[in-house]
Amino acid sequence: MRSASLALAVLILGVTIAIGQEIPSSGALTPPQPIKIVKAVYTPQGRAARIEGVVVLEAIVLPDGSVGDDVKVTRSLDTKYGLDEQAVKATKQWTFKPATRDGKPVACPVAIEQSFYLNSTK
């Protein structure tokens, strides 16, 4: 069976989401679309330490459009001042129009970037 790879990236308010999954050529997959995006917020300690950068997370968008409980940090920014935890907390609050295969909702892995920048222009 041949398969194709689908990838989608969207930049919204400093938050990037990449959706990727191997797709059997026999089934049409529509990727999940974000409905509610929650941007991570600085901890006071992280802001005082002037930490800037991106946390990359991996999650599963469930067939009901919610984010599964197992959100993993794949690229850490900060474990000392709680920014990684803030990114996980925010990501778990996202909701999506779920991915569909042949018109039926299915679970789909996503990669999400949560950005922390003191200058709001980034």
Sine and cosine of phi, psi and omega as CSV:
sin_phi,cos_phi,sin_psi,cos_psi,sin_omega,cos_omega
0.00,0.00,0.81,-0.59,0.07,-1.00
-0.98,0.21,0.50,-0.87,0.08,-1.00
-0.69,-0.72,0.43,-0.90,0.04,-1.00
-0.86,-0.50,0.36,-0.93,0.01,-1.00
-0.95,-0.31,0.70,-0.72,0.02,-1.00
-0.90,-0.43,0.72,-0.69,0.06,-1.00
-0.66,-0.75,0.63,-0.78,0.00,-1.00
-0.64,-0.77,0.72,-0.69,0.05,-1.00
-0.78,-0.63,0.70,-0.72,0.00,-1.00
-0.73,-0.69,0.74,-0.67,0.07,-1.00
-0.96,-0.29,0.88,-0.47,-0.04,-1.00
-0.72,-0.70,0.89,-0.45,0.07,-1.00
0.74,0.67,0.72,0.70,0.03,-1.00
0.97,0.23,0.18,0.98,0.02,-1.00
-0.88,-0.47,0.80,-0.61,0.02,-1.00
-0.93,-0.37,0.66,-0.75,0.08,-1.00
-0.82,-0.58,0.75,-0.67,0.08,-1.00
-0.87,-0.50,0.75,-0.66,-0.04,-1.00
-0.90,-0.44,0.80,-0.59,-0.02,-1.00
-0.56,-0.83,0.61,-0.79,0.02,-1.00
-0.23,-0.97,0.59,-0.81,0.12,-0.99
-0.95,0.31,0.74,-0.67,-0.09,-1.00
-0.87,-0.49,0.87,-0.49,0.09,-1.00
-0.87,0.49,0.65,-0.76,-0.06,-1.00
-0.91,0.42,-0.29,0.96,-0.02,-1.00
-0.99,0.12,-0.23,0.97,-0.04,-1.00
-0.84,-0.54,0.70,-0.71,0.01,-1.00
-1.00,0.02,0.82,-0.57,0.02,-1.00
-0.94,-0.34,0.74,-0.67,0.16,-0.99
-0.97,-0.25,0.85,-0.53,-0.07,-1.00
-0.93,0.37,0.36,-0.93,0.06,-1.00
-0.91,0.40,0.50,-0.87,0.02,-1.00
-0.85,-0.52,0.79,-0.61,-0.01,-1.00
-0.90,0.44,0.70,-0.71,0.07,-1.00
-0.95,-0.30,-0.75,0.67,0.00,-1.00
-0.84,-0.54,0.89,-0.46,0.00,-1.00
-0.94,-0.35,0.80,-0.60,0.04,-1.00
-0.91,-0.41,0.89,-0.46,0.00,-1.00
-1.00,0.08,0.69,-0.72,0.04,-1.00
-0.89,0.45,0.56,-0.83,0.02,-1.00
-0.91,-0.41,0.51,-0.86,0.03,-1.00
-0.88,0.47,0.57,-0.82,0.28,-0.96
-0.99,0.14,0.43,-0.90,0.05,-1.00
-0.84,0.54,-0.61,0.79,-0.01,-1.00
-0.93,0.37,-0.64,0.76,0.03,-1.00
-0.91,0.42,-0.64,0.77,0.04,-1.00
-0.91,0.41,-0.70,0.71,-0.01,-1.00
-0.89,0.45,-0.57,0.82,0.02,-1.00
-0.98,0.18,-0.12,0.99,0.04,-1.00
0.86,0.51,0.65,0.76,0.02,-1.00
-0.98,0.18,0.76,-0.65,0.04,-1.00
-0.74,-0.67,0.51,-0.86,0.06,-1.00
0.52,-0.85,-0.38,-0.93,-0.14,-0.99
-0.77,-0.63,0.67,-0.74,0.18,-0.98
-0.97,-0.24,0.77,-0.63,0.04,-1.00
-0.97,-0.26,0.77,-0.64,-0.06,-1.00
-0.83,-0.56,0.45,-0.89,0.08,-1.00
-0.86,-0.50,0.71,-0.70,-0.03,-1.00
-0.53,-0.85,0.17,-0.99,0.09,-1.00
-0.90,-0.44,0.80,-0.60,0.15,-0.99
-1.00,0.07,0.87,-0.50,-0.06,-1.00
-0.98,0.20,0.27,-0.96,0.00,-1.00
-0.86,0.51,-0.35,0.94,0.04,-1.00
-1.00,0.04,-0.01,1.00,0.03,-1.00
1.00,-0.05,-0.10,1.00,0.05,-1.00
-0.99,0.10,0.24,-0.97,0.06,-1.00
-1.00,-0.06,0.75,-0.67,0.02,-1.00
-0.88,0.47,0.33,-0.94,-0.04,-1.00
-0.92,0.39,-0.41,0.91,-0.09,-1.00
-1.00,0.00,0.97,0.24,0.06,-1.00
-1.00,-0.07,0.83,-0.56,-0.08,-1.00
-0.92,-0.39,0.66,-0.75,0.13,-0.99
-0.99,0.13,0.87,-0.49,0.03,-1.00
-0.98,-0.19,-0.34,0.94,0.15,-0.99
-0.63,-0.78,0.93,-0.38,-0.08,-1.00
-0.99,0.14,0.53,-0.85,0.15,-0.99
-0.95,-0.31,-0.69,0.72,-0.10,-0.99
-0.36,-0.93,0.83,-0.56,0.12,-0.99
-0.96,-0.28,-0.28,0.96,-0.06,-1.00
-0.97,0.23,-0.65,0.76,-0.11,-0.99
-0.95,-0.30,0.14,0.99,0.15,-0.99
1.00,0.03,0.20,0.98,-0.03,-1.00
-0.95,0.32,-0.61,0.79,0.07,-1.00
-0.86,0.51,-0.70,0.72,0.01,-1.00
-0.90,0.44,-0.61,0.79,0.05,-1.00
-0.89,0.45,-0.63,0.77,0.02,-1.00
-0.90,0.43,-0.68,0.74,0.04,-1.00
-0.89,0.45,-0.73,0.69,-0.01,-1.00
-0.85,0.52,-0.71,0.71,-0.01,-1.00
-0.92,0.40,-0.68,0.73,-0.04,-1.00
-0.89,0.46,-0.60,0.80,0.01,-1.00
-0.91,0.42,-0.27,0.96,-0.01,-1.00
-1.00,-0.04,-0.10,1.00,0.02,-1.00
-0.92,0.38,0.48,-0.88,0.18,-0.98
-0.75,-0.66,0.47,-0.88,-0.09,-1.00
-0.73,-0.68,0.42,-0.91,0.37,-0.93
-0.97,0.24,0.87,-0.49,-0.18,-0.98
-0.91,0.41,0.36,-0.93,0.14,-0.99
-0.91,0.41,0.50,-0.87,0.07,-1.00
-0.75,-0.66,0.56,-0.83,0.13,-0.99
-0.83,-0.56,0.85,-0.53,-0.05,-1.00
0.81,0.59,0.61,0.79,0.06,-1.00
0.99,0.12,-0.02,1.00,-0.03,-1.00
-0.95,-0.33,0.71,-0.70,0.02,-1.00
-0.87,0.48,0.69,-0.73,0.02,-1.00
-0.67,-0.74,0.38,-0.93,0.10,-0.99
-0.95,0.31,0.53,-0.85,-0.04,-1.00
-0.52,-0.86,0.76,-0.65,0.05,-1.00
-0.95,0.30,0.56,-0.83,0.07,-1.00
-0.68,-0.73,0.46,-0.89,0.17,-0.99
-0.91,-0.41,0.76,-0.65,-0.05,-1.00
-0.81,-0.59,0.71,-0.71,0.09,-1.00
-0.96,-0.26,0.79,-0.61,0.12,-0.99
-0.94,-0.34,0.83,-0.56,-0.08,-1.00
-0.98,-0.19,0.60,-0.80,0.10,-0.99
-0.82,-0.57,0.94,-0.35,0.05,-1.00
-0.68,-0.73,0.73,-0.68,0.00,-1.00
-0.94,0.33,-0.53,0.85,0.06,-1.00
-1.00,0.00,0.90,-0.43,-0.13,-0.99
-0.94,0.35,-0.05,1.00,0.01,-1.00
-0.98,0.18,-0.17,0.99,0.01,-1.00
-1.00,0.00,0.00,0.00,0.00,0.00
